[in-house]
Amino acid sequence: MPHVQPLKQSEAPAKSQPILKAIEEQFGQSLNIFSTLAHQPDVLGGTTQINDGIREDLPAKLRELAYFKSSQINGCEYCSHYHRQAAKKAGATDEQIEAIDRYARSDAFDEQEKAVLSYAEQLTRTAAVEANTVAKVKEFLSDKQLVTLAATVALANFTNRINHGLDIELP
């Protein structure tokens, strides 16, 4: 049972209501993490602003693989559920989803995907990334895209902790 009940749009503070409406329009439904964050409109707004920002310049498949990998490491069933689906929608194969635990040894991933997954894994596990991993990622990504990748992994870790800290449930 969640520690804080998600709010319906009509129950949310006035400042949260238009954000929840936009989320429902974007995703076709209310998502419990956002409906729970609606209790604190500034946190909800900041979270959605970052979520929108990471969609700007990093290829969707790379973004979703990184988010899914971080959520999988953290054991966040909520984020893993949604970002597994998003990764598949962005082009990840069933084979890639199944091989995410052993990506470094899997032929299912190309070198760019392996570099992104290594970056996501290191940042999630240790809050640091080895210089050789950064160098490998920078063979494929611009500085702007690297910032987006770091923000994606940071957002995944943030939402994973929100979900665990508030015991947010899948609908």
C-alpha positions, 0 to 999 in steps of 0.5 A: 500500500502506498505511503501517500495516495495518488491524487486525481486531477480534480483533487490536486492543488491548482498548480498541479492540475494543468501538469496532470492534465498534460501528462494524461494527454501525453501518456493516455492515462494518469501515472501514479508517480506523477499523481503522487508528486502532485501533492507537491506541485513544484516537485511535480513540475521540476520532474516533468520539466527534466523528463521533457528535457531528456527527450530533446537530443539523445536518440530515444532507444539509447535514452530508454535503454539507459533508463531501463538499465538504471531502474533494473539495477535499482530493482524499481519494478514501477520504472522497469515496467514503463521503461521496458515498454518505452525501450521496445517502442523506441526500437529495443528488441525482446532479445535486448530486453532479456539480455540487459543483465549481460549486455557487455557480453551480448551480441544483441547490442552494438558498441554504442548501446554497450557504451551507453549501458556501461555509463548508466550502470556505473553512474547508478552503482557508484555515482561515478563513471570511469574515464575510459567509459566516458571516452567510449561514450564520447565516440558516439555522443556529443557533449550535449547528448552526454549531458542528456545521458547523465540527466537521464540516468540521474532522473531514473535514479531519482524516480526509482527512489521516489517510487521506493520511498513512497511505495508507489504502485503500478495501476 
